[in-house]
Amino acid sequence: MAEALKGVTCDGIPYYRPEEVECAVDGVLALSREEIVRRLTILSSNNAEYIRDEVLMHLIRSTIFENNQRLFQRFFQALEARIIKKLPRGDDIVSRGIREYVVDNLIEMIAKDRQAHVTRLDIFECRFERGFKLLVHDAKRRVLSKAKRTVSIDVSDELHLPDEIVDGIRRLDTTEGDAFVDVHFRSDLLRAIAKLPDLERHVATLMLKNVPDVDNVSGGPSISSELGRSARMIQNYRAAAAKKLRRMLVDGEDL
């Protein structure tokens, strides 16, 4: 069985691999190194022998105990190829900057992890896509800022956060039962929203219930009517909440 992860969420809840990831890790660890290398040549995730990204990250981190630099290089090259395939392919300065930022940061985190445990890598063993999206989002923000381009917050795009975070917010309502069960993200999100100023917190909370900003058609419930504020003010609260949530959930700041 794979070693348990050491990281914890901001609420002190230990990170853990979902059952399907844990089973996949155990299955691959039972294979010979030659078979693992062979399976890394399988590129289709629909193939039963495909090694999922979370497992590949675990393999990379575990090579430190084997002191096998050749195997480490083989595993990392496979991960790097997958990551580059997911990134923008354009030759413009922004696309190049995003590719360089994501790859360089992963290399740096993995290198540091070989000296001392890097908690931030734990998310890549739990929910690789979430960790990847957050890293890409950070890359976009930094690259665009460096290029002196501004990105306005579009209130029609919910809280202007990575897609997975927006989806999590939409599905956070407990009445949906098991529709959203990532305890790590759920815990972080709830704590982040609780730290918002009163009106911003109320706007975010009502948004979780899919309450519209305004309802000029049916006269039903709306964030504007609930809080007694104009639609413009609600948009301002959304924008302010977006900045704070992004800083907490993406940049890791503790407001």
Buried (B, 14 or more C-beta within 10 A) or exposed (E): EBEEBEBBBBEEBEBBBBEEBBEBBEEBBEBEEEEBBEBBEEEEEEEEEBBBBBBBBBBBBBBEEEEBEEBBEBBBEBBEEBBEEEBBEEEEEBBBBBBEBBBEBBEEBBEEBEEEEBEBBBBBBBBBBBBBBBBBBBBBBBBBEEEEEEEEBEBEEBBBBBEBBBBBBBBBEEEEEEEBEBBBBBBBBEBBBEBBEEBBBBBBBBBBEEBBBEBEEEEEEBBBBEBEBEBEBBBBBBBBBBEBBBBBBBEEEEE
